[in-house]
Amino acid sequence: MATPPNRPAAKPPTVKEQRADKRALQMAAFKKQEQTRKRTRRFGIIGAIVALAVVIGVVTTVIIVNANPPQSPPLSGELKDRVQLYPGLERTHVTTSVTYSQTPPAGGPHNPVWLNCGIYDVKQQNENAVHALEHGSVWITYDPATTTAAEITALEALTPTSYAILSPYPGIGDQMAISAWGAQLRFTEVDDPAIQEFIEQYWRSADSPEPNAPCTGGIDGPGRQR
């Protein structure tokens, strides 16, 4: 058998060729990194646009809601004929006593600290209770000299467990009262259906100056029962 001719050995790449190959590899790596950066930048821009759109939507919704706040339903039935309304009451904070136009008061200047909602067996400071009315609370009051223990128990059962105050108010006479900011109902019977109508209308009302602001974390008046 004939012996195949010896093939010449491959020549190693020259220094110039090695440098060219190295530059080619570096250029390929650079292009790959640049493509990755472009994709990342593109996704970041898209994400920022989406986030901005969400923020704009939220802000727009808040503006619309604030411009068109929910309103309480119009008065109807017996409550419409009996409730006393006091529009345009002042809301300034004062640290002195206030002479109110209504007894008990149904709004007006008040102490910077609100009365914590609850049931009390002692007369409360007007200025603190009025601040609670500003937050959407209702305030049920009675004259301890003319109200029986059974009637007081019935009033306690009528009082909502939150955003409501029940307290004696000496001197208001035979009529009891339930008050909200800018509104008051007088009654003589604890089973008067207008009481519940008043609560449904004004308890945590959207028409109060600061609806759903706290009714706790203020000050406990004397004689708090719960």
Beta strands, then each sheet from edge to edge (+ up, - down):
strand 1: 84-85
strand 2: 118-119
strand 3: 138-142
strand 4: 164-168
strand 5: 176-180
strand 6: 183-187
sheet 1: 1+ 6- 5+ 3- 4- 2-
end
